[in-house]
Amino acid sequence: MLRGIELDKEQIQAMQYVKKNSKHCALTLKPFQKGIKCHIHHIEGVSERPDLATNVKNLLPLCEDVHTEYHQWVISNQKSVTRATLKHFAKEKKYETNW
């Protein structure tokens, strides 16, 4: 389940593939290790672009705290989950934007 959206097997497999092959957070560049969990973020949100839900190029590894921070920022700024919104967030927070 992803914020009220049920994921199918193909979506879960795509997310697991990216998670397994990711070594660091795409925004902070912190390595994933004990205490720094990897979350997989849909660059173009599933509710905005369900056709991209299984596209690994639409999946980005983020540390748990940054992923939570981004979604809280989206809600508080009344934004949609899009590539442009994520870039805006990353620039504002001085995070990496080359992903």
URLIN-V232078 format. One record per residue. N is the residue number from 0. RES is the residue in one small letter. SS is DSSP state (A for helix, B for strand, O for the rest). PHI is phi in degrees with one decimal (NA if undefined). NEAR is the number of other ideal C-beta (glycine too) atoms within 8 Angstrom. Layout:
<<N,RES,SS,PHI,NEAR> <N,RES,SS,PHI,NEAR>>
//
This chain:
<<0,m,O,NA,6> <1,l,B,-127.9,7> <2,r,O,39.6,4> <3,g,O,85.7,4> <4,i,B,-113.1,8> <5,e,O,-81.4,5> <6,l,O,-90.5,10> <7,d,O,-92.8,6> <8,k,A,-57.9,5> <9,e,A,-64.4,7> <10,q,A,-65.4,11> <11,i,A,-63.7,9> <12,q,A,-63.4,9> <13,a,A,-62.6,13> <14,m,A,-66.0,11> <15,q,A,-64.5,8> <16,y,A,-61.4,9> <17,v,A,-64.3,13> <18,k,A,-61.0,10> <19,k,A,-63.4,6> <20,n,O,-100.3,5> <21,s,O,-106.5,10> <22,k,O,-104.9,4> <23,h,B,-150.4,10> <24,c,O,-68.9,13> <25,a,O,-67.7,10> <26,l,O,-96.4,12> <27,t,O,-96.9,9> <28,l,O,66.8,7> <29,k,O,-68.7,8> <30,p,B,-70.7,6> <31,f,O,-75.6,12> <32,q,B,-160.1,5> <33,k,O,-57.2,3> <34,g,O,94.2,4> <35,i,B,-123.8,11> <36,k,O,-83.4,7> <37,c,B,-90.9,12> <38,h,B,-112.6,9> <39,i,B,-103.3,11> <40,h,B,-106.3,11> <41,h,B,-84.2,13> <42,i,O,-58.4,10> <43,e,O,-94.7,10> <44,g,O,-54.6,9> <45,v,O,-60.7,11> <46,s,O,-71.6,6> <47,e,O,-82.1,8> <48,r,O,-137.9,10> <49,p,A,-60.3,6> <50,d,A,-67.4,4> <51,l,A,-101.4,10> <52,a,O,-58.5,12> <53,t,O,-105.7,8> <54,n,O,-80.8,8> <55,v,A,-62.4,8> <56,k,A,-72.9,4> <57,n,A,-98.8,10> <58,l,B,-111.8,13> <59,l,B,-131.8,11> <60,p,B,-78.2,14> <61,l,B,-128.9,14> <62,c,B,-72.0,14> <63,e,A,-52.5,10> <64,d,A,-66.4,6> <65,v,A,-69.7,12> <66,h,A,-61.3,11> <67,t,A,-63.9,8> <68,e,A,-58.7,9> <69,y,A,-62.1,12> <70,h,A,-66.4,9> <71,q,A,-66.3,8> <72,w,A,-63.5,10> <73,v,A,-58.6,12> <74,i,A,-65.2,7> <75,s,A,-67.2,6> <76,n,O,-99.5,6> <77,q,O,51.3,4> <78,k,O,-108.1,9> <79,s,O,-98.2,7> <80,v,O,-85.1,12> <81,t,O,-138.6,11> <82,r,A,-59.4,7> <83,a,A,-62.7,6> <84,t,A,-65.6,11> <85,l,A,-64.7,13> <86,k,A,-61.8,9> <87,h,A,-59.7,9> <88,f,A,-57.7,12> <89,a,A,-61.6,11> <90,k,A,-64.8,9> <91,e,A,-61.3,6> <92,k,O,-91.1,8> <93,k,O,62.3,4> <94,y,O,-95.1,10> <95,e,O,-61.2,9> <96,t,O,-122.5,7> <97,n,O,-97.0,3> <98,w,O,-137.0,6>>
//
